[in-house]
């Protein structure tokens, strides 16, 4: 019993470090610091392998919620990193996590992609915002093929809500962008009109050449 408690405490500590590394990785990605993100991700991957190895022979701990949470966080961070650097998701079999952890991590990934979409909207980059929305929809469609476990159903519902909300916000942002573009276009036309008026005024004010005075 003491040995089991000791292993559980070590596993809990390791899981916390994995989650911390993954969150730092995700934040670094949002900040555009991919070198720092890679270091945090590498550290999380090594810790996760160590955790799994330590829990060989302890299935009751390996299936514990905190271990699954650490696995999900790693999946989310790894997938986000891969999408931003390579434009594709990693092979779930190569991550060494359970399929359930991979699916739950993908659900959480949709929330991070929403952050990127919103940032793009704020900067007026509607094309990028739409690209992230498309990623969200593709991931959602892929996870909808699975109906287990109950925690996946809850996250599927949350993901669907995030997608619908992002669609609405993107529609508004696109409309505002078109309006702003038209306003800028109109301002440009006004500037041209004003410039032409000034040139005409200068021509009218320019004195005619007095031939008698010249001679």
C-alpha positions, 0 to 999 in steps of 0.5 A: 500500500505504501509503495502504491501511494508513493508511486501515485504521488510521483505520478501526480507530480510528474503529471503536473509538470507535464501539464505545466510544460504543455501550457507553456508550450501553447502560450509560446506558440501564441506568442510566436516563440516556436523555439521556446515552444519546442523546448517545453513540448520536448520536456513534456514528451520526455516526462510523459514517457517517463510517467508511462514507464513508471506506471507499468504494472500499475494499471489502476494509476495509469488509468487515473484521471490525472494521468489522462489529463496530462496525456490530453494536454500533451496531445493538444500542445503537440497538435497545435505545434504541428499545425502551426509548423507543418500544417498537419496533425501528428500520427496518434500511434507515434505519440504513445497515448491512448486513442481516448486521450488523443480524441479528447486532446483534439477537442481541446485543440479546437478552443486554441484554434479559436483563439488564433481565429479571434486574434486574426479577426482583431488584426483584420486578417479575415483570410487567416481567421477563416483558415483557422475556422476551417481547421476547427470544422475539419477536426470536429467532423473527424471526432464526430465519428466516435461516440465514446466515452461520455467525457468525449460527448461533453467536449464534442458539444463544447467544440460545436458551440465554439465553432458556431460562435466563431462562425457568427463572429467571423461573419460580423468581422467580415462585414465590418472589414468590407465596410471599412474597405469601402470607407477607405475606398471612398476616402481615397476618391474624396482625396482625389476630388479635393486634389483636383479642386485645388489644382483647378483653383490654382489654375484660375488664380494664376495671372495671365501673361501681360504681353505689353508688360513683357515688351 
